[in-house]
Amino acid sequence: MPVLDEASGITAAIESARRAAPGAEILVADGGSTDATAAIAAGIADRVIAARRGRARQMNDGAASAAGTALLFLHADTRLPEDAGRLVLAALDDGADWGRFDVTIEGEPPILRLVAAMMNRRSRLTGVSTGDQAIFVARRAFEAEGGFPDIPLMEDVALSKRLRRLSRPACLAARVSTSGRRWEANGPLRTIATMWALRLAYWCGAHPARLAAVYGRLKSR
């Protein structure tokens, strides 16, 4: 779980993950939080590591420190479905190299249900997954493809493209729920337009560092 200044929600995030995957090692990769995130997590996670800042770097550092042969990358504002641990292991035992869950976006605007449905459908069609869908992967596949590329944005898309060389993802119908806070804060339509524009620019060859700078400016408005 890559985190940065998530003190207000880290307890709920870890406890939810523990219920969904009892017996799994819960490792928190802190990117230099200035609040009490690391201290709170240390009391309830199996391990907290001081990782290099940046979501891709934090997840790679976490994977390198994890003990298991199956890895699941979970955002702090995403909740796994009931029995998620068993579902992941069953998919990998059945021959999948990697996979993800369907997603529900929490929030008031009705359009968020449509956004989630589009994300799930697009992922099934393209074999590309987002971090909000709780990507999981066999360690052997993750290491064989070099892990997350060290880029500041679109690291989930880039990892999907790498893993897709091995196989298409196992698309689990069980749903994770993720916070709609960024959608509500910036406006659903504006967020949709922004993310589609950034994704299109990435596919057309724009450098992720430039896209991250654009994304940062839009979020701060």
C-alpha atoms as an extended CHARMM CRD file, in Angstrom:
* protein
*
       221  EXT
         1         1  MET       CA              0.0000000000        0.0000000000        0.0000000000  PROA      1               0.0000000000
         2         2  PRO       CA              1.7650000000        3.2020000000       -1.1440000000  PROA      2               0.0000000000
         3         3  VAL       CA              0.8810000000        6.1190000000        1.1250000000  PROA      3               0.0000000000
         4         4  LEU       CA              1.6340000000        9.7970000000        1.5650000000  PROA      4               0.0000000000
         5         5  ASP       CA             -0.0410000000       11.8710000000        4.2930000000  PROA      5               0.0000000000
         6         6  GLU       CA             -2.9570000000        9.4760000000        4.7870000000  PROA      6               0.0000000000
         7         7  ALA       CA             -3.1530000000        9.6830000000        8.5940000000  PROA      7               0.0000000000
         8         8  SER       CA             -6.8950000000       10.3100000000        8.6420000000  PROA      8               0.0000000000
         9         9  GLY       CA             -7.7430000000        7.1490000000        6.7410000000  PROA      9               0.0000000000
        10        10  ILE       CA             -4.8410000000        4.7440000000        7.1430000000  PROA      10              0.0000000000
        11        11  THR       CA             -6.3640000000        2.7970000000       10.0430000000  PROA      11              0.0000000000
        12        12  ALA       CA             -9.5700000000        2.0790000000        8.1220000000  PROA      12              0.0000000000
        13        13  ALA       CA             -7.5690000000        1.1700000000        5.0050000000  PROA      13              0.0000000000
        14        14  ILE       CA             -5.4020000000       -1.3900000000        6.7860000000  PROA      14              0.0000000000
        15        15  GLU       CA             -8.2410000000       -2.8710000000        8.8320000000  PROA      15              0.0000000000
        16        16  SER       CA            -10.3420000000       -3.2780000000        5.6830000000  PROA      16              0.0000000000
        17        17  ALA       CA             -7.4800000000       -5.0070000000        3.8690000000  PROA      17              0.0000000000
        18        18  ARG       CA             -6.9640000000       -7.3050000000        6.8510000000  PROA      18              0.0000000000
        19        19  ARG       CA            -10.6010000000       -8.3970000000        6.7840000000  PROA      19              0.0000000000
        20        20  ALA       CA            -10.5680000000       -8.9820000000        3.0340000000  PROA      20              0.0000000000
        21        21  ALA       CA             -7.3340000000      -10.9730000000        3.0360000000  PROA      21              0.0000000000
        22        22  PRO       CA             -6.7580000000      -12.5410000000        6.4460000000  PROA      22              0.0000000000
        23        23  GLY       CA             -3.2900000000      -13.9960000000        6.7530000000  PROA      23              0.0000000000
        24        24  ALA       CA             -1.8120000000      -11.7950000000        4.0320000000  PROA      24              0.0000000000
        25        25  GLU       CA              1.2000000000       -9.6400000000        4.8050000000  PROA      25              0.0000000000
        26        26  ILE       CA              0.1610000000       -5.9780000000        4.8130000000  PROA      26              0.0000000000
        27        27  LEU       CA              3.1030000000       -3.7950000000        3.9260000000  PROA      27              0.0000000000
        28        28  VAL       CA              2.8250000000        0.0100000000        3.8900000000  PROA      28              0.0000000000
        29        29  ALA       CA              5.3170000000        1.9000000000        1.7270000000  PROA      29              0.0000000000
        30        30  ASP       CA              5.4560000000        5.4560000000        3.0600000000  PROA      30              0.0000000000
        31        31  GLY       CA              6.8010000000        8.0720000000        0.6750000000  PROA      31              0.0000000000
        32        32  GLY       CA              7.8450000000       10.5700000000        3.3400000000  PROA      32              0.0000000000
        33        33  SER       CA              4.5990000000       11.5740000000        5.0220000000  PROA      33              0.0000000000
        34        34  THR       CA              4.7400000000       14.7370000000        7.1070000000  PROA      34              0.0000000000
        35        35  ASP       CA              1.7960000000       13.6730000000        9.2540000000  PROA      35              0.0000000000
        36        36  ALA       CA              1.3650000000       10.6480000000       11.5210000000  PROA      36              0.0000000000
        37        37  THR       CA              0.7000000000        8.1380000000        8.7220000000  PROA      37              0.0000000000
        38        38  ALA       CA              3.8060000000        6.0230000000        9.3120000000  PROA      38              0.0000000000
        39        39  ALA       CA              3.4310000000        6.0040000000       13.0900000000  PROA      39              0.0000000000
        40        40  ILE       CA             -0.2180000000        4.9640000000       12.9440000000  PROA      40              0.0000000000
        41        41  ALA       CA              0.4370000000        2.2990000000       10.3110000000  PROA      41              0.0000000000
        42        42  ALA       CA              3.3260000000        0.8620000000       12.3180000000  PROA      42              0.0000000000
        43        43  GLY       CA              0.9040000000       -0.1930000000       15.0190000000  PROA      43              0.0000000000
        44        44  ILE       CA             -1.4400000000       -2.1640000000       12.7600000000  PROA      44              0.0000000000
        45        45  ALA       CA              0.3500000000       -3.1290000000        9.5210000000  PROA      45              0.0000000000
        46        46  ASP       CA              2.7730000000       -6.0380000000        9.3860000000  PROA      46              0.0000000000
        47        47  ARG       CA              5.5020000000       -3.6950000000        8.2240000000  PROA      47              0.0000000000
        48        48  VAL       CA              6.0360000000       -0.0590000000        7.3050000000  PROA      48              0.0000000000
        49        49  ILE       CA              8.9680000000        0.8430000000        5.0980000000  PROA      49              0.0000000000
        50        50  ALA       CA             10.4250000000        4.2380000000        4.2440000000  PROA      50              0.0000000000
        51        51  ALA       CA             10.2150000000        4.1720000000        0.4600000000  PROA      51              0.0000000000
        52        52  ARG       CA             11.3940000000        6.5130000000       -2.2460000000  PROA      52              0.0000000000
        53        53  ARG       CA              8.6690000000        9.0540000000       -2.9650000000  PROA      53              0.0000000000
        54        54  GLY       CA              6.5420000000        8.4620000000       -6.0430000000  PROA      54              0.0000000000
        55        55  ARG       CA              3.7970000000        5.8720000000       -6.3640000000  PROA      55              0.0000000000
        56        56  ALA       CA              5.7410000000        3.6430000000       -8.7790000000  PROA      56              0.0000000000
        57        57  ARG       CA              8.8620000000        3.7710000000       -6.6100000000  PROA      57              0.0000000000
        58        58  GLN       CA              6.8940000000        3.1200000000       -3.4410000000  PROA      58              0.0000000000
        59        59  MET       CA              5.1800000000        0.0870000000       -4.9310000000  PROA      59              0.0000000000
        60        60  ASN       CA              8.4360000000       -1.2910000000       -6.3060000000  PROA      60              0.0000000000
        61        61  ASP       CA             10.1350000000       -0.8080000000       -2.9400000000  PROA      61              0.0000000000
        62        62  GLY       CA              7.1890000000       -2.4750000000       -1.2310000000  PROA      62              0.0000000000
        63        63  ALA       CA              7.2850000000       -5.4310000000       -3.6230000000  PROA      63              0.0000000000
        64        64  ALA       CA             11.0060000000       -5.8540000000       -3.0450000000  PROA      64              0.0000000000
        65        65  SER       CA             10.4280000000       -5.9730000000        0.7100000000  PROA      65              0.0000000000
        66        66  ALA       CA              7.3740000000       -8.2280000000        0.6480000000  PROA      66              0.0000000000
        67        67  ALA       CA              7.7400000000      -11.8910000000        1.5310000000  PROA      67              0.0000000000
        68        68  GLY       CA              4.9680000000      -13.3960000000       -0.5810000000  PROA      68              0.0000000000
        69        69  THR       CA              4.8920000000      -14.8990000000       -4.0610000000  PROA      69              0.0000000000
        70        70  ALA       CA              1.6350000000      -13.0640000000       -4.8550000000  PROA      70              0.0000000000
        71        71  LEU       CA              1.5660000000       -9.2590000000       -4.8260000000  PROA      71              0.0000000000
        72        72  LEU       CA             -1.4380000000       -6.9450000000       -4.6540000000  PROA      72              0.0000000000
        73        73  PHE       CA             -1.0670000000       -3.1770000000       -4.9510000000  PROA      73              0.0000000000
        74        74  LEU       CA             -3.7650000000       -1.3180000000       -3.0360000000  PROA      74              0.0000000000
        75        75  HSD       CA             -4.3940000000        2.4320000000       -2.9270000000  PROA      75              0.0000000000
        76        76  ALA       CA             -5.1380000000        3.7930000000        0.5300000000  PROA      76              0.0000000000
        77        77  ASP       CA             -8.5760000000        5.0290000000       -0.5840000000  PROA      77              0.0000000000
        78        78  THR       CA             -9.6140000000        1.7130000000       -2.1630000000  PROA      78              0.0000000000
        79        79  ARG       CA            -11.3790000000       -1.0800000000       -0.2760000000  PROA      79              0.0000000000
        80        80  LEU       CA            -11.1250000000       -4.7240000000       -1.2880000000  PROA      80              0.0000000000
        81        81  PRO       CA            -14.2200000000       -6.9190000000       -1.5530000000  PROA      81              0.0000000000
        82        82  GLU       CA            -14.9960000000       -9.6740000000        0.8840000000  PROA      82              0.0000000000
        83        83  ASP       CA            -12.8190000000      -12.7640000000        0.3640000000  PROA      83              0.0000000000
        84        84  ALA       CA            -10.4100000000      -10.8640000000       -1.9010000000  PROA      84              0.0000000000
        85        85  GLY       CA             -7.3820000000      -12.8190000000       -0.7360000000  PROA      85              0.0000000000
        86        86  ARG       CA             -8.9060000000      -16.1520000000       -1.6990000000  PROA      86              0.0000000000
        87        87  LEU       CA            -10.1040000000      -14.7970000000       -5.0560000000  PROA      87              0.0000000000
        88        88  VAL       CA             -6.6290000000      -13.5300000000       -5.9490000000  PROA      88              0.0000000000
        89        89  LEU       CA             -4.9000000000      -16.7660000000       -5.0030000000  PROA      89              0.0000000000
        90        90  ALA       CA             -7.4950000000      -18.7990000000       -6.8870000000  PROA      90              0.0000000000
        91        91  ALA       CA             -6.9440000000      -16.7380000000      -10.0470000000  PROA      91              0.0000000000
        92        92  LEU       CA             -3.1740000000      -17.1000000000       -9.8460000000  PROA      92              0.0000000000
        93        93  ASP       CA             -3.4030000000      -20.8110000000       -9.0040000000  PROA      93              0.0000000000
        94        94  ASP       CA             -5.6430000000      -21.2030000000      -12.0530000000  PROA      94              0.0000000000
        95        95  GLY       CA             -2.7910000000      -20.0010000000      -14.2750000000  PROA      95              0.0000000000
        96        96  ALA       CA             -3.2120000000      -16.2200000000      -14.4080000000  PROA      96              0.0000000000
        97        97  ASP       CA             -0.0260000000      -14.1380000000      -14.3290000000  PROA      97              0.0000000000
        98        98  TRP       CA             -1.8570000000      -11.0430000000      -13.1190000000  PROA      98              0.0000000000
        99        99  GLY       CA             -5.2670000000       -9.4570000000      -12.8220000000  PROA      99              0.0000000000
       100       100  ARG       CA             -7.5310000000       -6.8620000000      -11.2990000000  PROA      100             0.0000000000
       101       101  PHE       CA            -11.0020000000       -6.3650000000       -9.8230000000  PROA      101             0.0000000000
       102       102  ASP       CA            -13.9960000000       -4.5330000000      -11.1890000000  PROA      102             0.0000000000
       103       103  VAL       CA            -14.4420000000       -1.1710000000       -9.4790000000  PROA      103             0.0000000000
       104       104  THR       CA            -17.1900000000        0.9160000000       -7.9290000000  PROA      104             0.0000000000
       105       105  ILE       CA            -16.5920000000        4.6320000000       -7.3930000000  PROA      105             0.0000000000
       106       106  GLU       CA            -18.1250000000        5.9770000000       -4.1850000000  PROA      106             0.0000000000
       107       107  GLY       CA            -19.8080000000        9.3700000000       -4.3020000000  PROA      107             0.0000000000
       108       108  GLU       CA            -23.0350000000       11.2600000000       -4.8390000000  PROA      108             0.0000000000
       109       109  PRO       CA            -22.9580000000       12.1300000000       -8.5750000000  PROA      109             0.0000000000
       110       110  PRO       CA            -24.8480000000        9.4190000000      -10.5050000000  PROA      110             0.0000000000
       111       111  ILE       CA            -22.3600000000        9.7450000000      -13.3590000000  PROA      111             0.0000000000
       112       112  LEU       CA            -19.7570000000        7.9820000000      -11.1910000000  PROA      112             0.0000000000
       113       113  ARG       CA            -21.6230000000        4.7080000000      -11.7150000000  PROA      113             0.0000000000
       114       114  LEU       CA            -21.2940000000        5.1880000000      -15.4670000000  PROA      114             0.0000000000
       115       115  VAL       CA            -17.6050000000        6.0510000000      -15.1320000000  PROA      115             0.0000000000
       116       116  ALA       CA            -16.9690000000        2.8480000000      -13.1700000000  PROA      116             0.0000000000
       117       117  ALA       CA            -18.8790000000        0.7540000000      -15.7070000000  PROA      117             0.0000000000
       118       118  MET       CA            -16.8340000000        2.2890000000      -18.5310000000  PROA      118             0.0000000000
       119       119  MET       CA            -13.5800000000        1.6200000000      -16.6650000000  PROA      119             0.0000000000
       120       120  ASN       CA            -14.5070000000       -2.0200000000      -16.1530000000  PROA      120             0.0000000000
       121       121  ARG       CA            -15.5740000000       -2.5230000000      -19.7620000000  PROA      121             0.0000000000
       122       122  ARG       CA            -12.5320000000       -0.7300000000      -21.1790000000  PROA      122             0.0000000000
       123       123  SER       CA            -10.2150000000       -2.8110000000      -19.0130000000  PROA      123             0.0000000000
       124       124  ARG       CA            -11.7580000000       -6.0530000000      -20.2480000000  PROA      124             0.0000000000
       125       125  LEU       CA            -11.4570000000       -4.9630000000      -23.8660000000  PROA      125             0.0000000000
       126       126  THR       CA             -7.9110000000       -3.5770000000      -23.7310000000  PROA      126             0.0000000000
       127       127  GLY       CA             -6.2410000000       -5.6680000000      -21.0440000000  PROA      127             0.0000000000
       128       128  VAL       CA             -5.1090000000       -2.4390000000      -19.3700000000  PROA      128             0.0000000000
       129       129  SER       CA             -5.8530000000       -1.9300000000      -15.6720000000  PROA      129             0.0000000000
       130       130  THR       CA             -5.7360000000        1.0680000000      -13.3540000000  PROA      130             0.0000000000
       131       131  GLY       CA             -4.4260000000        1.2690000000       -9.8340000000  PROA      131             0.0000000000
       132       132  ASP       CA             -7.9600000000        1.8950000000       -8.5700000000  PROA      132             0.0000000000
       133       133  GLN       CA             -8.7860000000       -1.6760000000       -9.6260000000  PROA      133             0.0000000000
       134       134  ALA       CA             -6.2750000000       -3.2110000000       -7.1660000000  PROA      134             0.0000000000
       135       135  ILE       CA             -3.8230000000       -4.8310000000       -9.5690000000  PROA      135             0.0000000000
       136       136  PHE       CA             -2.4490000000       -8.1730000000       -8.4050000000  PROA      136             0.0000000000
       137       137  VAL       CA              0.3950000000      -10.1510000000       -9.9530000000  PROA      137             0.0000000000
       138       138  ALA       CA              2.4970000000      -13.2470000000       -9.3860000000  PROA      138             0.0000000000
       139       139  ARG       CA              5.9210000000      -12.1600000000       -8.1540000000  PROA      139             0.0000000000
       140       140  ARG       CA              7.6730000000      -14.1450000000      -10.8860000000  PROA      140             0.0000000000
       141       141  ALA       CA              5.7220000000      -12.2030000000      -13.5420000000  PROA      141             0.0000000000
       142       142  PHE       CA              6.2620000000       -8.8670000000      -11.8080000000  PROA      142             0.0000000000
       143       143  GLU       CA             10.0080000000       -9.4030000000      -11.6020000000  PROA      143             0.0000000000
       144       144  ALA       CA             10.2580000000      -10.8460000000      -15.1110000000  PROA      144             0.0000000000
       145       145  GLU       CA              8.7330000000       -7.6660000000      -16.5520000000  PROA      145             0.0000000000
       146       146  GLY       CA             10.7620000000       -5.2910000000      -14.3940000000  PROA      146             0.0000000000
       147       147  GLY       CA              8.0090000000       -4.0580000000      -12.0750000000  PROA      147             0.0000000000
       148       148  PHE       CA              6.4970000000       -0.6040000000      -12.3520000000  PROA      148             0.0000000000
       149       149  PRO       CA              8.3680000000        1.7450000000      -14.6960000000  PROA      149             0.0000000000
       150       150  ASP       CA              9.9220000000        4.6290000000      -12.7510000000  PROA      150             0.0000000000
       151       151  ILE       CA              7.5610000000        7.3080000000      -14.0590000000  PROA      151             0.0000000000
       152       152  PRO       CA              5.4830000000        9.8780000000      -12.1350000000  PROA      152             0.0000000000
       153       153  LEU       CA              2.1440000000        9.1410000000      -13.8270000000  PROA      153             0.0000000000
       154       154  MET       CA              0.5220000000        6.3130000000      -15.8090000000  PROA      154             0.0000000000
       155       155  GLU       CA              2.6300000000        3.7250000000      -13.9970000000  PROA      155             0.0000000000
       156       156  ASP       CA             -0.3840000000        1.4120000000      -13.8160000000  PROA      156             0.0000000000
       157       157  VAL       CA             -0.9830000000        1.6430000000      -17.5560000000  PROA      157             0.0000000000
       158       158  ALA       CA              2.6990000000        1.0720000000      -18.2720000000  PROA      158             0.0000000000
       159       159  LEU       CA              2.8030000000       -1.9930000000      -15.9840000000  PROA      159             0.0000000000
       160       160  SER       CA             -0.3050000000       -3.3680000000      -17.6930000000  PROA      160             0.0000000000
       161       161  LYS       CA              1.3830000000       -3.0450000000      -21.0760000000  PROA      161             0.0000000000
       162       162  ARG       CA              4.4100000000       -4.9330000000      -19.7510000000  PROA      162             0.0000000000
       163       163  LEU       CA              2.3820000000       -7.7070000000      -18.1660000000  PROA      163             0.0000000000
       164       164  ARG       CA              0.1450000000       -7.9980000000      -21.2080000000  PROA      164             0.0000000000
       165       165  ARG       CA              3.1790000000       -9.3720000000      -23.0460000000  PROA      165             0.0000000000
       166       166  LEU       CA              2.8370000000      -12.4200000000      -20.8030000000  PROA      166             0.0000000000
       167       167  SER       CA             -0.9400000000      -12.7450000000      -20.8480000000  PROA      167             0.0000000000
       168       168  ARG       CA             -4.1710000000      -10.8500000000      -20.5780000000  PROA      168             0.0000000000
       169       169  PRO       CA             -5.3080000000      -10.0480000000      -17.0280000000  PROA      169             0.0000000000
       170       170  ALA       CA             -7.7240000000      -12.0780000000      -14.9690000000  PROA      170             0.0000000000
       171       171  CYS       CA            -10.6750000000       -9.6760000000      -14.7260000000  PROA      171             0.0000000000
       172       172  LEU       CA            -12.4500000000      -10.4910000000      -11.4790000000  PROA      172             0.0000000000
       173       173  ALA       CA            -16.1110000000       -9.4830000000      -11.3050000000  PROA      173             0.0000000000
       174       174  ALA       CA            -15.9050000000       -8.9040000000       -7.5430000000  PROA      174             0.0000000000
       175       175  ARG       CA            -15.7760000000       -5.1620000000       -6.9670000000  PROA      175             0.0000000000
       176       176  VAL       CA            -13.3550000000       -2.9820000000       -5.0960000000  PROA      176             0.0000000000
       177       177  SER       CA            -14.7610000000        0.3560000000       -3.9720000000  PROA      177             0.0000000000
       178       178  THR       CA            -12.6510000000        3.4610000000       -4.4070000000  PROA      178             0.0000000000
       179       179  SER       CA            -13.1450000000        6.9850000000       -3.1700000000  PROA      179             0.0000000000
       180       180  GLY       CA            -14.7250000000        9.4740000000       -5.5360000000  PROA      180             0.0000000000
       181       181  ARG       CA            -13.1020000000       12.3920000000       -3.7100000000  PROA      181             0.0000000000
       182       182  ARG       CA            -11.0170000000       13.5840000000       -6.6530000000  PROA      182             0.0000000000
       183       183  TRP       CA            -14.0130000000       13.2870000000       -8.9580000000  PROA      183             0.0000000000
       184       184  GLU       CA            -16.1950000000       15.3410000000       -6.6350000000  PROA      184             0.0000000000
       185       185  ALA       CA            -13.5110000000       17.8960000000       -5.8000000000  PROA      185             0.0000000000
       186       186  ASN       CA            -12.6600000000       18.6680000000       -9.4240000000  PROA      186             0.0000000000
       187       187  GLY       CA            -16.0580000000       17.9320000000      -10.9440000000  PROA      187             0.0000000000
       188       188  PRO       CA            -16.8990000000       14.5930000000      -12.5910000000  PROA      188             0.0000000000
       189       189  LEU       CA            -17.0320000000       15.8800000000      -16.1640000000  PROA      189             0.0000000000
       190       190  ARG       CA            -13.8450000000       17.8670000000      -15.8080000000  PROA      190             0.0000000000
       191       191  THR       CA            -12.0620000000       14.9000000000      -14.2480000000  PROA      191             0.0000000000
       192       192  ILE       CA            -13.2460000000       12.5760000000      -17.0170000000  PROA      192             0.0000000000
       193       193  ALA       CA            -12.0560000000       15.0120000000      -19.6900000000  PROA      193             0.0000000000
       194       194  THR       CA             -8.7210000000       15.4830000000      -17.9300000000  PROA      194             0.0000000000
       195       195  MET       CA             -8.0050000000       11.7880000000      -17.5150000000  PROA      195             0.0000000000
       196       196  TRP       CA             -8.9930000000       10.9210000000      -21.0730000000  PROA      196             0.0000000000
       197       197  ALA       CA             -6.8390000000       13.7660000000      -22.4230000000  PROA      197             0.0000000000
       198       198  LEU       CA             -3.8580000000       12.6680000000      -20.3560000000  PROA      198             0.0000000000
       199       199  ARG       CA             -4.3150000000        9.0340000000      -21.3550000000  PROA      199             0.0000000000
       200       200  LEU       CA             -4.5590000000        9.9680000000      -25.0390000000  PROA      200             0.0000000000
       201       201  ALA       CA             -1.4350000000       12.1160000000      -24.7650000000  PROA      201             0.0000000000
       202       202  TYR       CA              0.4040000000        9.2270000000      -23.1060000000  PROA      202             0.0000000000
       203       203  TRP       CA             -0.5820000000        6.7970000000      -25.8480000000  PROA      203             0.0000000000
       204       204  CYS       CA              0.5850000000        9.3680000000      -28.4060000000  PROA      204             0.0000000000
       205       205  GLY       CA              4.0280000000        9.4540000000      -26.8010000000  PROA      205             0.0000000000
       206       206  ALA       CA              3.9270000000       12.3810000000      -24.3500000000  PROA      206             0.0000000000
       207       207  HSD       CA              6.4600000000       11.9950000000      -21.5380000000  PROA      207             0.0000000000
       208       208  PRO       CA              4.8650000000       11.0110000000      -18.1900000000  PROA      208             0.0000000000
       209       209  ALA       CA              6.7930000000       13.7530000000      -16.3460000000  PROA      209             0.0000000000
       210       210  ARG       CA              5.1420000000       16.3870000000      -18.5090000000  PROA      210             0.0000000000
       211       211  LEU       CA              1.7270000000       14.7940000000      -18.0180000000  PROA      211             0.0000000000
       212       212  ALA       CA              2.2730000000       14.6880000000      -14.2440000000  PROA      212             0.0000000000
       213       213  ALA       CA              3.0250000000       18.4160000000      -14.2390000000  PROA      213             0.0000000000
       214       214  VAL       CA             -0.1730000000       19.1460000000      -16.1840000000  PROA      214             0.0000000000
       215       215  TYR       CA             -2.1840000000       16.8900000000      -13.8620000000  PROA      215             0.0000000000
       216       216  GLY       CA             -0.7280000000       18.6130000000      -10.8010000000  PROA      216             0.0000000000
       217       217  ARG       CA             -1.6850000000       22.0580000000      -12.0820000000  PROA      217             0.0000000000
       218       218  LEU       CA             -5.2330000000       20.9630000000      -12.8620000000  PROA      218             0.0000000000
       219       219  LYS       CA             -5.7010000000       19.4280000000       -9.4070000000  PROA      219             0.0000000000
       220       220  SER       CA             -4.5150000000       22.6180000000       -7.6940000000  PROA      220             0.0000000000
       221       221  ARG       CA             -7.0470000000       24.8840000000       -9.3990000000  PROA      221             0.0000000000
